[in-house]
Amino acid sequence: MILLIDDIKEGCWADIVARNSFAGLQILLSLTTPIDELYIDYDLGNKSENGLYVLKHALENELLPNKIIIVSMSPPGIKTMKEFLIDNGYQLEENSNCRFEKITMPTLNTLED
Protein backbone atom coordinates (compact mmCIF):
# COMPACT_ATOMS: atom_id res chain seq x y z
CA MET A 1 0.00 0.00 0.00
CA ILE A 2 1.29 3.47 -0.90
CA LEU A 3 0.51 6.61 1.11
CA LEU A 4 1.13 10.14 -0.20
CA ILE A 5 1.17 12.96 2.35
CA ASP A 6 1.22 16.21 0.35
CA ASP A 7 -0.97 19.29 0.32
CA ILE A 8 -0.75 19.91 -3.45
CA LYS A 9 0.62 17.06 -5.56
CA GLU A 10 -1.77 14.65 -7.21
CA GLY A 11 -1.15 11.04 -6.35
CA CYS A 12 -3.18 8.92 -8.72
CA TRP A 13 -0.53 6.21 -8.24
CA ALA A 14 -1.01 6.29 -4.44
CA ASP A 15 -3.59 4.12 -2.70
CA ILE A 16 -4.28 6.84 -0.13
CA VAL A 17 -3.65 10.61 -0.20
CA ALA A 18 -3.54 12.82 2.90
CA ARG A 19 -3.48 16.59 2.39
CA ASN A 20 -1.97 17.61 5.75
CA SER A 21 0.09 16.23 8.61
CA PHE A 22 -2.87 15.52 10.86
CA ALA A 23 -4.72 13.52 8.21
CA GLY A 24 -1.51 11.63 7.39
CA LEU A 25 -0.92 10.65 11.01
CA GLN A 26 -4.57 9.72 11.46
CA ILE A 27 -4.36 7.41 8.46
CA LEU A 28 -1.12 5.82 9.68
CA LEU A 29 -2.60 5.26 13.13
CA SER A 30 -5.86 3.79 11.85
CA LEU A 31 -4.64 1.43 9.13
CA THR A 32 -4.70 -2.28 9.81
CA THR A 33 -2.52 -3.00 6.77
CA PRO A 34 1.03 -1.63 6.94
CA ILE A 35 2.19 0.95 4.42
CA ASP A 36 4.77 -0.34 1.91
CA GLU A 37 5.89 3.10 0.73
CA LEU A 38 5.44 6.59 2.09
CA TYR A 39 5.76 9.60 -0.21
CA ILE A 40 6.02 12.73 1.92
CA ASP A 41 6.26 16.47 1.39
CA TYR A 42 7.88 18.86 3.86
CA ASP A 43 5.63 21.91 3.53
CA LEU A 44 2.11 20.67 4.20
CA GLY A 45 0.13 23.91 4.17
CA ASN A 46 -0.24 26.91 6.45
CA LYS A 47 -2.32 25.32 9.20
CA SER A 48 -0.46 22.03 9.32
CA GLU A 49 2.70 20.72 10.88
CA ASN A 50 5.46 19.82 8.42
CA GLY A 51 6.63 16.47 7.08
CA LEU A 52 9.31 16.14 9.75
CA TYR A 53 6.58 16.26 12.40
CA VAL A 54 4.85 13.36 10.66
CA LEU A 55 8.08 11.34 10.42
CA LYS A 56 8.90 11.87 14.11
CA HIS A 57 5.45 10.86 15.34
CA ALA A 58 5.21 7.93 12.96
CA LEU A 59 8.62 6.69 14.11
CA GLU A 60 7.61 6.99 17.79
CA ASN A 61 4.58 4.82 17.04
CA GLU A 62 6.55 2.37 14.87
CA LEU A 63 4.46 3.25 11.80
CA LEU A 64 7.17 4.14 9.28
CA PRO A 65 7.50 1.79 6.33
CA ASN A 66 10.81 0.50 5.03
CA LYS A 67 10.60 2.76 1.96
CA ILE A 68 10.21 6.52 2.25
CA ILE A 69 10.40 8.97 -0.64
CA ILE A 70 10.69 12.70 0.01
CA VAL A 71 8.70 14.65 -2.62
CA SER A 72 9.40 18.17 -1.37
CA MET A 73 10.60 21.17 -3.36
CA SER A 74 12.02 22.80 -0.20
CA PRO A 75 15.82 22.31 -0.02
CA PRO A 76 15.96 23.03 3.74
CA GLY A 77 13.00 20.70 4.32
CA ILE A 78 14.59 17.94 2.26
CA LYS A 79 17.85 18.34 4.17
CA THR A 80 16.11 18.20 7.55
CA MET A 81 14.07 15.10 6.70
CA LYS A 82 17.09 13.37 5.11
CA GLU A 83 19.16 13.92 8.25
CA PHE A 84 16.33 12.63 10.43
CA LEU A 85 15.89 9.47 8.35
CA ILE A 86 19.63 8.75 8.21
CA ASP A 87 19.91 9.29 11.99
CA ASN A 88 17.10 6.76 12.47
CA GLY A 89 18.39 3.82 10.47
CA TYR A 90 17.49 4.68 6.87
CA GLN A 91 19.89 4.97 3.98
CA LEU A 92 19.62 6.60 0.60
CA GLU A 93 18.89 4.20 -2.22
CA GLU A 94 21.69 3.98 -4.77
CA ASN A 95 21.64 6.79 -7.38
CA SER A 96 18.92 8.65 -5.50
CA ASN A 97 18.74 11.90 -3.61
CA CYS A 98 15.39 11.42 -1.87
CA ARG A 99 14.55 7.68 -1.78
CA PHE A 100 15.28 5.98 1.52
CA GLU A 101 15.25 2.38 2.63
CA LYS A 102 15.37 1.11 6.20
CA ILE A 103 18.65 -0.58 7.04
CA THR A 104 17.92 -4.04 8.39
CA MET A 105 20.37 -5.37 10.88
CA PRO A 106 21.11 -9.10 11.07
CA THR A 107 19.44 -10.80 13.99
CA LEU A 108 21.38 -12.76 16.58
CA ASN A 109 20.06 -16.02 15.05
CA THR A 110 21.40 -15.00 11.64
CA LEU A 111 24.81 -14.21 13.12
CA GLU A 112 25.02 -17.57 14.87
CA ASP A 113 24.30 -19.59 11.70
C-alpha positions as CSV (number, residue, x, y, z in Angstrom):
1,M,0.0,0.0,0.0
2,I,1.3,3.5,-0.9
3,L,0.5,6.6,1.1
4,L,1.1,10.1,-0.2
5,I,1.2,13.0,2.3
6,D,1.2,16.2,0.4
7,D,-1.0,19.3,0.3
8,I,-0.7,19.9,-3.4
9,K,0.6,17.1,-5.6
10,E,-1.8,14.7,-7.2
11,G,-1.2,11.0,-6.3
12,C,-3.2,8.9,-8.7
13,W,-0.5,6.2,-8.2
14,A,-1.0,6.3,-4.4
15,D,-3.6,4.1,-2.7
16,I,-4.3,6.8,-0.1
17,V,-3.7,10.6,-0.2
18,A,-3.5,12.8,2.9
19,R,-3.5,16.6,2.4
20,N,-2.0,17.6,5.7
21,S,0.1,16.2,8.6
22,F,-2.9,15.5,10.9
23,A,-4.7,13.5,8.2
24,G,-1.5,11.6,7.4
25,L,-0.9,10.7,11.0
26,Q,-4.6,9.7,11.5
27,I,-4.4,7.4,8.5
28,L,-1.1,5.8,9.7
29,L,-2.6,5.3,13.1
30,S,-5.9,3.8,11.9
31,L,-4.6,1.4,9.1
32,T,-4.7,-2.3,9.8
33,T,-2.5,-3.0,6.8
34,P,1.0,-1.6,6.9
35,I,2.2,0.9,4.4
36,D,4.8,-0.3,1.9
37,E,5.9,3.1,0.7
38,L,5.4,6.6,2.1
39,Y,5.8,9.6,-0.2
40,I,6.0,12.7,1.9
41,D,6.3,16.5,1.4
42,Y,7.9,18.9,3.9
43,D,5.6,21.9,3.5
44,L,2.1,20.7,4.2
45,G,0.1,23.9,4.2
46,N,-0.2,26.9,6.4
47,K,-2.3,25.3,9.2
48,S,-0.5,22.0,9.3
49,E,2.7,20.7,10.9
50,N,5.5,19.8,8.4
51,G,6.6,16.5,7.1
52,L,9.3,16.1,9.8
53,Y,6.6,16.3,12.4
54,V,4.9,13.4,10.7
55,L,8.1,11.3,10.4
56,K,8.9,11.9,14.1
57,H,5.5,10.9,15.3
58,A,5.2,7.9,13.0
59,L,8.6,6.7,14.1
60,E,7.6,7.0,17.8
61,N,4.6,4.8,17.0
62,E,6.6,2.4,14.9
63,L,4.5,3.2,11.8
64,L,7.2,4.1,9.3
65,P,7.5,1.8,6.3
66,N,10.8,0.5,5.0
67,K,10.6,2.8,2.0
68,I,10.2,6.5,2.3
69,I,10.4,9.0,-0.6
70,I,10.7,12.7,0.0
71,V,8.7,14.7,-2.6
72,S,9.4,18.2,-1.4
73,M,10.6,21.2,-3.4
74,S,12.0,22.8,-0.2
75,P,15.8,22.3,0.0
76,P,16.0,23.0,3.7
77,G,13.0,20.7,4.3
78,I,14.6,17.9,2.3
79,K,17.9,18.3,4.2
80,T,16.1,18.2,7.5
81,M,14.1,15.1,6.7
82,K,17.1,13.4,5.1
83,E,19.2,13.9,8.2
84,F,16.3,12.6,10.4
85,L,15.9,9.5,8.4
86,I,19.6,8.7,8.2
87,D,19.9,9.3,12.0
88,N,17.1,6.8,12.5
89,G,18.4,3.8,10.5
90,Y,17.5,4.7,6.9
91,Q,19.9,5.0,4.0
92,L,19.6,6.6,0.6
93,E,18.9,4.2,-2.2
94,E,21.7,4.0,-4.8
95,N,21.6,6.8,-7.4
96,S,18.9,8.7,-5.5
97,N,18.7,11.9,-3.6
98,C,15.4,11.4,-1.9
99,R,14.5,7.7,-1.8
100,F,15.3,6.0,1.5
101,E,15.2,2.4,2.6
102,K,15.4,1.1,6.2
103,I,18.7,-0.6,7.0
104,T,17.9,-4.0,8.4
105,M,20.4,-5.4,10.9
106,P,21.1,-9.1,11.1
107,T,19.4,-10.8,14.0
108,L,21.4,-12.8,16.6
109,N,20.1,-16.0,15.1
110,T,21.4,-15.0,11.6
111,L,24.8,-14.2,13.1
112,E,25.0,-17.6,14.9
113,D,24.3,-19.6,11.7
